[in-house]
Amino acid sequence: MKNLDSYAVFGSPINHSQSPRIHKLFAEQTNQSLDYFAQEVTAEDFVTAATDFFARGGKGLNCTVPLKELAFQFADKTTPRAESAKAVNTLVKQKDGLILGDNTDGIGLANDLIFNHGIELNGKRVLILGAGGATRGILYPLLDQQPDCLVVANRTIEKALTLAYEFNHSFESSGYDDLENQQFDIIINATSASLTNELPPLPENLLAENGICYDLFYSDQPTAFVHWGNLQNARKSLDGLGMLVEQASEAFALWRGVRPDTKAVIDLLGGMRS
Ligand code: ATR
């Protein structure tokens, strides 16, 4: 039997990753024969594990927490969107043998907001919570949508200021205290607080009427931020399942040259946890 093209997701922890299931569904749907597995890889082991994977004929890798910055350094060349994020979630072994690094997180979020939920950012007041790697990955795709204003708020204000400087002050930076008396149409949680079921210190009345909350993190249960959004009477309070499937679809298209139907997969995975 012919060896199947091999793909994988590396990260730590990796045991709850949905990526193998998503890529298996994509492969079935598009009649592609491939293997996709999840491997526990720490930052310390990343270079050895990735080198070994590609040396054994691996065709493509997804990299998740805490490996995205390391994957950026590992790639022989990177796309402009990976350059701005300084992080890579998708590695592609090219025909010439070089490893291309891309970042499909931001486009995954934009596609989920716009196409799956009909949420336009154009002309809206948008707030991003957090100024770490996750925020860096989504900034340009969100700025592309030309919101009326984009504010990045962070617990450590210096990090938000540094990020604004790096992105040529194309958005405003803020601490949480400075958000008092402000309102936003769309609030995106890009902090890692959801990992520990915590919530950034958000003032009352921060969400405008009919506003949207979106947590980049996803879980079987509503995250603390999704719960907060519901308490604020958000029109929609969403977690990152749709973004996860959308970023995976971009990676699949890069690897296989065909774009899967994401809606069927989102519906299936969403249905399994409700
Ligand atoms: P990631 O790559 O997931 O963005 P990161 O670069 O370590 O991870 O950044 C984590 C972000 O979550 C930071 O913005 C962090 O705020 P600080 O820079 O002030 O540390 C934010 N964060 C984590 N836990 C938080 C909490 N409990 N409340 C508010 N912000 C939190």
Boltz pocket constraint, residues with backbone or C-beta under 6 A from the ligand:
constraints:
  - pocket:
      binder: B
      contacts: [[A, 129], [A, 130], [A, 131], [A, 132], [A, 133], [A, 134], [A, 135], [A, 154], [A, 155], [A, 156], [A, 157], [A, 159], [A, 190], [A, 191], [A, 192], [A, 193], [A, 198], [A, 199], [A, 200], [A, 201]]
      max_distance: 6.0
